């Protein structure tokens, strides 16, 4: 069995599971309870310099 076949088998079986778990983790990361302050800061960051223009 060549290295290519071993890596191909890994990618076909476990690679998809790992990528899906990473996707779910990254999508759900901002819903965790400790992220509320960061989400609020990011939500209003687009308007941060708007008060300085006046």
Steps between C-alpha positions, in 0.01 A plus 500: 500500500651832395500824696253645252252219564534540876443876483212452259333253735546740792353791304204292384413373844620729777576822314134575434412443864780730618407776254130476595584517873720804440224664297244447778744625762573820309133563419383448858796676667332841517189356668688399813402694815843658552502658155216745559730795567706427189189463285363832627832675435519358149138590431565869575857522371388621159367818665808559720644790301164654412494708821847643432395654165254749648 
